[in-house]
Amino acid sequence: MTRMSALLRVGNKYEWAERLDQYRADLPHGYDFALSQILGLYGGMGSLTDIVLYCDGHPLIDENNEFAELRTRLYELCMRH
């Protein structure tokens, strides 16, 4: 989640980065609640799955590929719980 937050910041998605940082910080204090919050990021329009990282109007290809892999891994980890 730390790397996902960093990538979001590179792509100027600060709100999303802060949300992930908050949920990561919440994990030790309320694991089930934090997991439900994280999984909630994956549903509907405007969700975590819709994010495309850009800089100066150009898509960040490598960063988007890495972010997509991390996003999938995070979802899979949360679903195993």
C-alpha positions as CSV (number, residue, x, y, z in Angstrom):
1,M,0.0,0.0,0.0
2,T,2.9,2.3,0.6
3,R,4.1,1.9,-2.9
4,M,0.6,2.4,-4.3
5,S,0.4,5.7,-2.4
6,A,3.7,6.8,-3.8
7,L,2.6,6.0,-7.3
8,L,-0.7,7.9,-6.7
9,R,1.2,10.9,-5.7
10,V,3.4,10.7,-8.8
11,G,0.2,10.8,-10.8
12,N,-1.2,13.7,-8.7
13,K,-3.9,11.6,-7.1
14,Y,-3.3,12.9,-3.6
15,E,-6.8,12.2,-2.2
16,W,-6.5,8.6,-3.2
17,A,-3.0,8.4,-1.7
18,E,-4.1,9.9,1.6
19,R,-7.1,7.5,1.7
20,L,-4.8,4.5,1.2
21,D,-2.3,5.8,3.8
22,Q,-5.2,6.2,6.3
23,Y,-6.5,2.6,5.7
24,R,-3.0,1.2,6.0
25,A,-2.5,3.1,9.4
26,D,-5.9,1.7,10.5
27,L,-5.0,-1.9,9.9
28,P,-3.3,-2.6,13.3
29,H,-6.2,-1.0,15.2
30,G,-9.2,-2.4,13.4
31,Y,-8.2,-5.1,10.9
32,D,-11.7,-6.1,9.7
33,F,-12.9,-2.6,9.4
34,A,-9.8,-1.5,7.5
35,L,-10.2,-4.5,5.1
36,S,-13.8,-3.6,4.4
37,Q,-12.8,0.0,3.7
38,I,-10.1,-1.1,1.3
39,L,-12.4,-3.5,-0.5
40,G,-14.9,-0.7,-0.8
41,L,-12.4,1.2,-2.9
42,Y,-12.9,-1.4,-5.7
43,G,-16.6,-1.0,-6.5
44,G,-18.6,1.3,-8.7
45,M,-17.7,4.2,-11.0
46,G,-14.8,6.4,-9.9
47,S,-13.2,3.5,-8.0
48,L,-9.7,2.5,-7.5
49,T,-9.9,0.3,-10.6
50,D,-10.7,3.4,-12.7
51,I,-7.5,5.3,-11.9
52,V,-5.1,6.2,-14.6
53,L,-1.9,8.0,-13.6
54,Y,-0.9,11.1,-15.7
55,C,1.8,13.7,-15.5
56,D,1.5,16.8,-17.7
57,G,-1.3,15.3,-19.7
58,H,0.7,12.1,-20.6
59,P,-0.1,8.7,-19.2
60,L,2.6,7.2,-17.1
61,I,2.9,3.8,-18.7
62,D,5.3,2.1,-16.3
63,E,3.7,3.6,-13.2
64,N,0.2,2.6,-14.4
65,N,1.4,-1.0,-15.1
66,E,3.0,-1.3,-11.6
67,F,0.0,0.3,-10.0
68,A,-2.4,-2.2,-11.7
69,E,-0.3,-5.1,-10.5
70,L,-0.3,-3.8,-6.9
71,R,-4.0,-3.0,-7.0
72,T,-4.7,-6.6,-8.1
73,R,-2.4,-8.0,-5.4
74,L,-4.0,-5.9,-2.7
75,Y,-7.5,-7.0,-3.7
76,E,-6.4,-10.7,-3.7
77,L,-4.8,-10.3,-0.2
78,C,-8.0,-8.7,1.2
79,M,-10.2,-11.3,-0.3
80,R,-8.2,-14.1,1.4
81,H,-9.0,-12.8,4.8
